[in-house]
Amino acid sequence: MALSGTQFFLRRRKSPKVPRGSRLGLVIALLFALAAARSGAQGPPYQTDDPVPVDLHHYEFYIFGGVDGTPVELDSTGPAFEFNWGALPRVQLHAILPWGVAAPLNHPVYAPSGIGPDEFGLTDMELGAKIAFIKETKHFPQIGSFTMFEMPTGNSANGLGVGKVWYKLPIWLQKNFGKWLIDGGVGYQVVPQTGYRNFPYTGLLVKRELSEQWELGAEIFAHGAEGAAAPQTQSSALLDIGGYYHFKHNTNEQFLFCYGHSVAGQTENYAYVGMYWTWGKDAKSSAPDDKKAAEENLPFPRPPNKNGL
């Protein structure tokens, strides 16, 4: 997450005269259903997020990179670092520190936002809080919010940031059906900067657990026009397919991947690849003298010794 979001990495754009930067595009009211899912939270590597906070006293850490491109500009993020903390019951605190590249495609049709040299540097940092309002029951989904604040840490003159604080305000739902999982929701992005627009976004993800190691999913994610200073100058709907690989030597370590392409609206490509670790302290097995339980909760468990212990 992530992006996430998961999401979610952050898109960066630039233009020589209009203040620009970027932002993980989102929008338009549209919900579809596809196939593929399992129990658990979402977000990275998908653009659709989930309402499931990290467990209390648990942590998540991602190292990731991503690409988002339109005919206006190709933006990449990486290296980027995401940290999530289960700070309170049903509350997760979230932060992303991203570096990225803004690469205008210099097509005169999209001037001035698509004109200029490539730039690399720190982009806008993301801070947020995920809160679960309603728990999932047999017949009712879990519901929660994941408000995010994008801080103006990037150089907006070089297209690596927006230049002002901007916000993402979504509501997400999740329902599990055995090895299948469905996430979906809608949100509104507020960007109070010249050249940018406020816009809605929506997503629906279906995911399935195939084995102990593999999970695969597919999503429809749609967003509205983000403004003349952004690469996403028009609305778009994307079909993304991705998944997770759980490493056998450490079940708390995963490889994440996703690729998507627009199926309606402006041409757009999306890709994400990353590594994920989680660790924490469970209330039931966290006695100070429980050495084995403590070691199992480490993000990088020690390898067994020669006696297999």
C-alpha positions in Angstrom: 0.0 0.0 0.0 0.5 1.6 -1.0 0.9 3.0 -3.5 -1.0 2.0 -1.4 -2.5 1.6 -1.4 -1.8 0.3 -2.0 -2.2 1.7 -4.4 -0.8 3.0 -5.1 2.9 4.6 -6.4 2.6 8.3 -7.1 2.5 9.7 -10.5 4.6 12.8 -11.3 4.3 15.1 -14.2 5.6 18.4 -15.3 5.1 21.4 -17.5 7.3 24.4 -18.1 4.8 27.2 -17.3 2.0 25.6 -15.3 2.7 24.4 -11.7 2.7 20.7 -11.9 3.9 17.6 -10.2 1.7 14.6 -10.2 -0.5 12.3 -8.5 -1.6 8.8 -8.7 -4.6 9.3 -11.0 -8.1 8.2 -10.0 -11.6 8.8 -11.0 -15.2 8.4 -12.5 -17.9 6.3 -11.1 -17.6 2.9 -12.6 -17.6 -0.5 -10.9 -17.1 -3.8 -12.7 -16.4 -7.4 -11.6 -13.7 -9.7 -12.9 -12.1 -12.8 -11.4 -9.4 -13.7 -8.8 -8.9 -13.3 -4.9 -8.3 -14.6 -1.3 -8.6 -13.5 2.4 -6.5 -10.6 3.5 -5.8 -7.0 2.7 -5.1 -5.4 -0.7 -3.6 -2.2 -1.9 -0.2 -2.8 -3.5 0.4 -4.0 -6.2 -3.2 -3.0 -7.2 -4.6 0.5 -7.5 -7.8 -0.6 -5.7 -7.2 -0.5 -1.9 -9.0 -2.1 1.1 -10.5 -1.2 4.4 -8.4 -3.6 6.5 -5.8 -1.9 8.7 -2.6 -3.6 9.8 -3.1 -5.6 13.0 -2.4 -3.8 16.3 1.4 -3.8 17.1 2.2 -5.1 13.6 4.1 -3.5 10.8 4.5 -3.6 7.0 7.4 -2.5 4.9 7.6 -2.2 1.0 10.4 -1.4 -1.4 8.9 -0.8 -4.8 8.9 0.8 -8.1 6.3 1.6 -10.7 5.4 3.2 -14.0 2.4 5.2 -15.2 2.3 6.6 -18.7 -0.1 8.4 -21.1 0.6 10.0 -24.5 1.5 13.2 -22.5 4.2 11.8 -20.2 5.8 8.7 -18.8 6.3 8.8 -15.0 8.2 6.3 -13.0 8.5 5.9 -9.2 11.4 4.2 -7.6 13.1 3.6 -5.4 10.2 4.1 -3.1 9.7 3.0 0.5 6.3 2.4 2.2 5.8 1.8 6.0 2.5 0.9 7.7 2.0 0.6 11.5 -0.9 -0.8 13.4 -0.8 2.0 15.9 -4.3 1.5 17.5 -7.1 -1.1 17.3 -8.5 -0.9 13.7 -6.3 2.1 12.9 -3.2 2.0 10.6 -0.7 4.8 10.1 0.9 5.0 6.7 3.9 6.7 5.0 5.6 6.6 1.6 8.9 8.2 0.7 9.3 8.1 -3.1 11.8 9.1 -5.7 10.8 9.2 -9.3 11.3 10.3 -12.9 9.0 12.7 -14.9 9.6 12.1 -18.6 7.5 14.3 -20.9 7.0 12.8 -24.3 7.4 16.2 -26.0 4.5 15.9 -28.3 3.4 19.4 -29.4 -0.3 18.5 -29.1 0.1 18.3 -25.3 2.1 21.5 -24.8 2.9 22.8 -22.3 2.4 20.0 -19.8 4.0 17.4 -22.0 7.0 19.4 -23.0 10.4 19.6 -21.3 13.5 17.5 -20.2 13.4 14.4 -18.1 13.8 15.0 -14.3 14.6 12.7 -11.4 14.4 13.4 -7.7 12.3 13.1 -4.5 8.6 13.4 -5.3 5.7 14.2 -3.0 5.7 12.2 0.3 2.5 10.5 1.3 1.0 10.3 4.8 -2.2 8.7 5.7 -4.5 6.8 8.1 -6.6 3.8 7.4 -9.6 3.3 9.8 -12.0 0.3 9.8 -15.5 1.5 10.7 -17.5 -1.7 10.2 -16.2 -5.2 10.6 -17.0 -7.9 8.1 -19.7 -10.4 8.9 -21.1 -13.4 7.2 -23.5 -11.3 5.1 -21.9 -7.9 5.2 -18.6 -6.5 4.0 -16.0 -4.7 6.0 -16.1 -0.9 5.4 -13.4 1.7 6.1 -11.6 4.8 4.9 -8.0 5.4 3.9 -7.4 9.2 3.9 -4.1 10.3 2.5 -2.2 13.6 2.5 0.4 14.2 -0.2 3.0 16.5 1.2 4.9 19.0 -1.2 8.3 17.5 -0.8 9.0 17.2 -4.5 10.3 20.0 -6.8 7.2 21.2 -8.5 9.2 23.4 -10.9 10.8 20.2 -12.3 7.5 18.4 -12.4 8.3 16.2 -9.4 5.6 17.5 -7.2 2.4 19.5 -7.1 3.7 22.3 -4.9 0.8 22.2 -2.4 -0.7 19.7 0.0 -3.3 17.6 -1.8 -5.6 14.8 -0.6 -7.2 11.5 -1.3 -10.6 10.7 0.3 -11.8 7.2 -0.4 -14.2 4.7 1.2 -13.3 1.0 0.6 -15.3 -2.3 1.1 -14.1 -5.9 1.4 -15.8 -9.3 1.4 -14.2 -12.7 1.7 -15.6 -15.9 0.2 -13.3 -18.7 1.2 -10.2 -18.4 -1.1 -11.8 -15.6 -3.0 -11.8 -11.9 -2.0 -13.5 -8.8 -3.4 -12.4 -5.2 -2.7 -14.1 -2.1 -4.1 -14.9 1.5 -3.4 -15.0 5.1 -4.5 -13.0 8.2 -3.7 -12.4 11.8 -4.4 -9.1 13.5 -5.0 -8.6 17.1 -4.1 -5.7 19.0 -5.7 -5.9 22.7 -4.9 -3.3 23.8 -7.4 -3.3 25.7 -10.7 -3.5 23.4 -13.7 -5.0 20.5 -11.7 -8.6 19.4 -11.2 -10.4 17.6 -8.3 -11.8 14.3 -9.5 -13.5 11.1 -8.4 -12.1 7.6 -8.8 -13.3 4.0 -8.3 -12.0 0.5 -8.4 -13.1 -3.1 -8.1 -10.7 -6.0 -7.4 -11.3 -9.8 -7.4 -8.5 -12.0 -6.1 -8.0 -15.7 -5.5 -5.5 -17.8 -3.5 -4.2 -20.5 -5.8 -1.8 -22.1 -3.4 0.3 -21.4 -0.4 2.7 -19.5 -2.5 0.6 -17.8 -5.2 -2.3 -15.4 -5.3 -3.6 -13.7 -8.5 -6.1 -10.9 -9.0 -7.7 -8.6 -11.6 -9.2 -5.2 -11.2 -11.0 -2.4 -13.0 -9.8 1.0 -11.9 -11.2 4.2 -13.3 -10.4 7.9 -12.8 -11.5 11.3 -14.2 -9.5 14.0 -16.0 -6.8 15.3 -13.6 -6.1 18.7 -15.3 -4.0 20.2 -18.0 -0.8 20.1 -15.8 -1.1 16.3 -15.3 -0.3 13.5 -17.7 -3.8 12.1 -17.1 -5.5 15.0 -19.0 -8.5 12.9 -19.7 -10.5 10.2 -17.8 -9.5 6.6 -18.2 -10.5 3.1 -17.1 -7.8 0.5 -16.8 -7.8 -3.3 -16.5 -4.9 -4.5 -14.2 -3.7 -8.0 -13.5 -1.2 -8.9 -10.8 -0.5 -11.0 -7.8 1.8 -12.1 -5.0 4.4 -14.8 -4.5 4.9 -15.9 -0.8 8.4 -17.1 -0.1 8.7 -20.5 1.5 11.6 -19.6 3.8 9.6 -16.7 5.3 5.8 -16.5 5.0 6.1 -12.8 6.0 8.0 -12.0 2.8 6.3 -11.5 -0.6 7.1 -10.5 -4.1 4.4 -8.3 -5.7 3.7 -7.5 -9.3 1.0 -5.9 -11.5 0.5 -4.6 -15.0 -2.5 -2.8 -16.5 -3.6 -1.0 -19.7 -6.6 1.3 -20.4 -9.7 -0.3 -21.8 -11.6 3.0 -22.2 -10.8 6.7 -22.3 -7.3 8.1 -22.6 -4.5 5.6 -23.3 -2.7 4.7 -20.1 -0.3 2.1 -18.8 0.3 1.0 -15.2 2.9 -1.3 -13.7 4.1 -2.1 -10.2 6.8 -4.4 -8.8 8.0 -4.6 -5.2 9.1 -6.6 -2.2 7.0 -6.8 1.0 7.7 -7.7 4.6 5.4 -7.9 7.7 6.2 -8.5 11.3 4.7 -7.8 14.8 3.7 -9.0 18.2 0.6 -11.1 18.8 -1.1 -10.7 22.1 -1.6 -14.4 22.6 2.0 -15.4 21.9 4.1 -12.5 23.0 5.3 -13.6 26.4 8.8 -12.2 27.1 10.2 -15.8 27.5 8.7 -17.1 24.3 11.8 -17.0 22.2 10.4 -19.0 19.3 7.3 -16.9 18.9 9.5 -13.7 19.0 11.8 -15.0 16.3 8.8 -16.0 14.1 7.7 -12.4 14.2 10.9 -11.0 12.9 10.8 -9.6 9.3 13.9 -11.5 8.4 13.9 -14.8 10.5 17.3 -16.4 11.2 18.0 -19.5 9.1 18.0 -22.9 11.0 21.3 -24.1 12.4 23.0 -27.3 11.4 20.7 -29.3 13.7 17.6 -27.8 12.0 16.7 -25.7 15.1 
